[in-house]
Amino acid sequence: MSRTAAPGTLVLDHVAHFVPNLGEAGRMLEALGFVVTPYSEQSTQEGPAGTANRCVMLGEGYLEFLSPIADTPHARRTREAMARYAGVHILALGTPAAPEEHARLERHGFAPLPLVELERDVELEGETRRARFGVVRIPPETMPEGRVQFVEHRTPDYVWQPRWFGHTNGVTALAAAFVVADDPSAAAARYARFTGLLPSGEGKFIRLSTSRGDIVIGRQRDLAALLGGAPAAPALAGYALACAEPEALAARCHAAGAEPRRMGELYAAVLPPALGGAWLFGATDRMTLGTG
């Protein structure tokens, strides 16, 4: 199975929570049935980024939990976002060619920032290796819902290691990310230019489908009704997970204080403060949101 985007495609690569304490976040994730990667500090070509992360690696996509650890511009932006609301602040689209995405965004008027060469240490077979990523970012005001970016995995085998699978909750894939917008149609048109994907209406929501995983855009009131809660626009409300045993994950959520709500074959849960955000989960990788 290829974990990354094939030539000529995009995938929903990962989403990231900004959290105040990676230790607390890790303990909550383990209680929810996930295997969590070790603590790792990030750096760029300019030096330490001032942030550290832990991840949950899935068969398709992954979840990142990121925390500021120093006083750098990158860490300050992370703290500012956390002060606005707790939860998901990054939506990353996987690309096989970050420089080409950068050039395309320039042509379409997104004024991308210089290409970031992001790195972090990982352990592989008892040795420390350097995981490398090419990241395309844009000015925050251009995509105000969050840090919406492209990522090219240069060393995917370092990131998706077999020892980090085997989640006991049955979660297998990142299926969708939820975007909060006051004007979903205008936001969808912007995301279409940003991604090159075609939007389609689905009841109160608008969906853009990548080769693996979707972007779903809706108003705060509609996403709050679906998920149980959503921050004010512009924001990222949470995401959907494909899960082989949704009833078992719902039980874990209940034990963690997340109080899942059943909607037919799907469950929704607002996550505890150690993580923030909300989940929609069920035994499918494409969740129908209804036409009401």
N, C-alpha and C positions, 0 to 999 in steps of 0.2 A: 504494500500500500504506500502510495506517495503521500507524504505529509504536507508537501508544499505545492504551490501553484504550477501547473504545467505550462509550457510555452503558449502564449496567447490567451491566457485565462487569468481570472482573479478568484480568490477564495476569501471567506471570512476567516482570517488567521487567528486572531485572539482579541479578547477584551481585557481591560485592566481596571481593577479597583485601586483607588488610592486609600491606604489604610494608615491609621496612626501608629499601630504596633504590629510588626510582622509576627512576633511570637504569639500574640493573642489570635491573630488571623489564622496562623497555622494550626493552633489547637482547635479552633472552631471548625476549620476545614476537615481535620482528622475526625472530629466528632460527627461530621456529616458524611463520613465514609470515603474521603479522598486520600490518596497518597500525595504528599506535598514535597516538592523539591527543596533542597537545602537553601539557606540564606546565601545570597550572592550580591555583591556590590557591582554597580554598573560604571562604565567609563566610556568616554568618547575620544575622538582624535585630539581633543583639547585638554584631556585629563579627566579626573574623577567627575562623574555626573552629579554626585551628591545624593543619589538614590540607591536603594537596594530592593531586591525582589525575591519572592518565592512564587512558584508556579504549580498549577495542576495541569499535567499533560494528558490530553485525550486522544483517542484514535483519530479524530478529526478536529483540529484546532486545539486551543488551550486557553486557560484562565491565568491571568497574571495578577499578583497582589504586590503593590509597589508602595514604598514608604520613603519619605525624605529623611536623610541622615546627616546632612551638613548644610552649610549656608552657601549654596551655589545658585546661580540664576535658575537652573533647572529645578532644584529643590524648592526654591521660593515659589515658582509657578505651581508646583505640586501642592504646596501648602495653601496657596490662594484658592486653588480649585477645591481642596478639601474643606475649606472654610465655607464655601458656598453650599455644598451638600455632600453627604457621605455616600460613597458608592462608586459607580462605574464612570470613568473619565477618559478612557482610551478605547477607540474602535480602530483596529488595525486590519487592513486588507492585505492579504498575501499576494505578492507579485513575483514573477521570475526575473524581473528586470527593473530594479529601482531607478537606474539612470534614465531609462526610457520613460518611466512614469513621471519623473522630474521634468523632463523636456516637454512631455505632453501637457502637464499642468501649467508650465510657462506659456505654452501656446494658447491655452484656454483662459489665461488671465488670473490664475490663482496665486501668482507670485511666490512659488515655493521657496522655503529657506534652503540654505546650502545642505547638500546631502550629508546626513549624519552616519558616520561609521561607528556603530554602537558595539561594545564588547562586554563580556562578563566571563568570569572563570567558572568552569564546571569540572567535576571529577568524572573521569571515564577510565574504567578498569584500573583504578588505583593511581592514576596520573591526573594532574591538573591540565586541562585543555582550555583554550580560549574560544568560546562561542562568539561568532561574529554575525552582524546583521547590517544591512544597508537600509536606512530609514529615511523616508521622504515626509517632511513636515511642512506645514504652511502657517502663515500668521494666524494667531488664535481667532481674530475677528472674522476670518474668511469662512471658517466652519465652526461657528460659535457653540455648537452642541457639545463639543469635547475635543480632545486631541485626536482628530480623525486623520489617519496617516496610512502610508503604504510601508510594508516591510518585505525585504528580500532576505531569506535565510541563506547565509553563506555556508553554514556548518550544521545542517539539520540533524545529522546523526548524533551530534553532541547534545542537542536539545531534547529530542524524542528518544530517550533511553528506555529499554524494556523494564528496568527496575522501577520506573516511575509510573507504570500502569498497574493494573490489578486493583482498581478502585472497588471497594466492597459495596458501593451504592448503585452499581449498574450503569453509571453515566458513561456514555461512549463518544458524544460529539457536541460541539458548539453549533447550534442550529440557526440562531438568529440573534441580532442585536436590535434593541428598541430605542428609537430616537424620538425625543420630545420636541415638537415644534408648534408655534402658534398658528402657522400657515403651512400645513403639511404639503399642499400642492407646490408651493414655492420652494420649500425645502427639498422636496423630491426632485424638482427640476435642477436644483443646484447639485444634489448628490448624483444625478444622472450625468451632468457635465464633469463632475469630479471623478466618477468611476468609469464612465462609458457604458453603464448599464441602463436598461430600459425599465422605467417604473410601471407598475400595474396596480389598479385599485382593488382593494379587498375590504368591502364594507366601509368602516370608518378609518381604515388604515391604507397606507400605500407601501407596497413591497418592491424592493429591488433585489433580484436574485443573482448571486454570483454562481460560479461553478460548484461551490460547496458552501452553503450558508447564505442567509438573507439579511438585508437591512429592512426593518419595518419602521415606518414613520407615522406618528399620530399625535393628536393633541393630548395635553396633560390629563384632562378629565377622562378621555377614552382609555389611555394607557393605565391610569390609576384604577379604572373599573376592571381592566383585564388583569393587572398584576397585583392589585391590592394597594398600590401606592406608586407615585412618580413625582420627581422633582419638577419645579417650574421650568418652562421652556426659556432658553434653549438648554438641553441636557441629554444625557444618556440614562434611560430609566433602568436598564437591566438587560437580560438576555434569556434565550431559550436553550434548553439542554435536551438532547435525546437520551433517554434512559431506559434500559432494558427492564428495570423493576421499579416503576414509578411509585408503587404503593410503599415499597421499602424505603425509598428516599423520602417520601412524605412522612413516614414514621420518624426518620432521623431528624427531619426539619422540626417536627412537633417536639421531640425531645430537646432540641436546641433552642426552643422558644420562638421558632419562626411561624408557627401556626398556619400550615398550608391550607389552601382552599381548593376543593375539587370542583372542576367544571367539565362534566362529561368524562372524556378520557384524559384530560389534562389536569395538572395541578399548578397553582400559583402560590408563591411564598415571598413575603418581604423578609429580607435577611437581617440577622442581628447586627447591632451597631459595630461590632468588630470587623464586619465585612461591608455592610451597606448595600444598597441596590435591591433588586428583586429578580426572581426566577420564574419562568414558565417551563414546565417539564412534562414529558410524556414519552410514550414508546414509539416515537416517530421522529425523523429528522426534518420534516416540514409540517409545521403545525398550522392547521386552518383556523383563522381567527374569527370567522363568522362574517355575515353580511349585514348584521343589524346596525 
